Amino acid sequence: MSYVKPPDLVTAMIDAGASKVLISTRDTVIRAYMGGAILALGAVFAVTVGVQTGQPLIGALLFPVGFCILYLLGYDLLTGVFVLAPMAWFDKRPGVTGFGVLRNWGLVFLGNFLGAFTVAVMMAIVFTYGFAADPNQIGEAIGHIGESRTLGYAEYGASGMLTLFVRGVLCN
């Protein structure tokens, strides 16, 4: 595993941002799809452990496993490219344009959404026995989390969306 010395960290981040902007459309979407899927699986894992043990803190401590896996495998999350891609543009890296940054954001959003949505559909099937029953305890817990994470910001309108955006950036 490589090691980046602290003084070289910014350069490494700019290099990473440039490589993300310049990667092919197909590879960007695949990496983002897998990132969204693994992050969603990590969330399901954390909620499952929290519900089954009755200790949500244990689930919260295990959630970063999903992040570790997706980053070790080189997959992308939108929150990461929100930070890295503009750094390469600001540094005027060859081939990195404002349009390229926006294109990268759009493709990573699409891939993350599709990957997470695929996992959500599969988990909905698992938690409802193929939609033949009400969600089990884990499915109910995930539903309540989803409600609080979306409807909780709706009353604030654009300010709520700005807050979500900034929280996403701060995840990294």
Residue pairs with C-beta under 8 A, 6 or more apart in sequence:
4 12
10 87
13 83
13 84
13 87
14 84
14 87
14 88
14 91
14 93
15 88
16 84
17 81
17 83
17 84
17 85
17 86
17 87
17 88
17 89
17 93
17 96
18 88
18 91
18 93
18 95
18 96
20 28
20 76
20 81
20 84
20 85
20 88
20 104
21 85
21 88
21 89
21 95
21 96
21 100
21 101
21 103
21 104
22 95
22 96
22 100
23 31
25 107
28 76
28 104
28 107
28 108
28 111
29 107
29 110
29 111
29 114
30 111
31 74
31 75
31 76
31 111
32 75
32 76
32 77
32 78
32 107
32 108
32 109
32 110
32 111
32 112
32 115
33 111
33 112
33 114
33 115
33 118
34 70
34 73
34 75
34 111
34 115
35 70
35 75
35 76
35 77
35 108
35 111
35 112
35 115
36 77
36 111
36 112
36 113
36 114
36 115
36 116
36 117
36 119
37 115
37 116
37 118
37 119
38 66
38 69
38 70
38 73
38 75
38 115
39 66
39 67
39 70
39 77
39 112
39 115
39 116
40 115
40 116
40 119
40 120
40 123
41 66
41 119
42 63
42 64
42 65
42 66
42 67
42 69
42 70
43 63
43 66
43 142
44 119
44 123
44 138
44 142
45 59
45 62
45 63
45 65
45 66
46 59
46 60
46 62
46 63
46 66
47 59
47 138
47 141
47 142
47 145
48 59
48 138
49 58
49 59
49 62
50 56
50 57
50 58
50 59
50 60
50 141
51 59
51 137
51 138
51 141
52 138
53 59
70 77
76 108
76 111
76 112
77 108
77 112
77 172
78 105
78 108
78 109
78 112
78 168
79 168
79 169
79 171
79 172
80 172
81 104
81 105
81 108
82 105
82 165
82 168
82 169
82 172
83 169
83 172
85 96
85 100
85 101
85 104
85 105
86 101
88 96
88 101
89 96
89 97
89 98
89 100
89 101
123 139
123 142
124 131
124 135
124 139
125 131
127 135
127 136
127 138
127 139
127 142
128 134
128 135
128 136
128 139
135 142
135 143
153 160
153 161
153 163
153 164
154 160
156 163
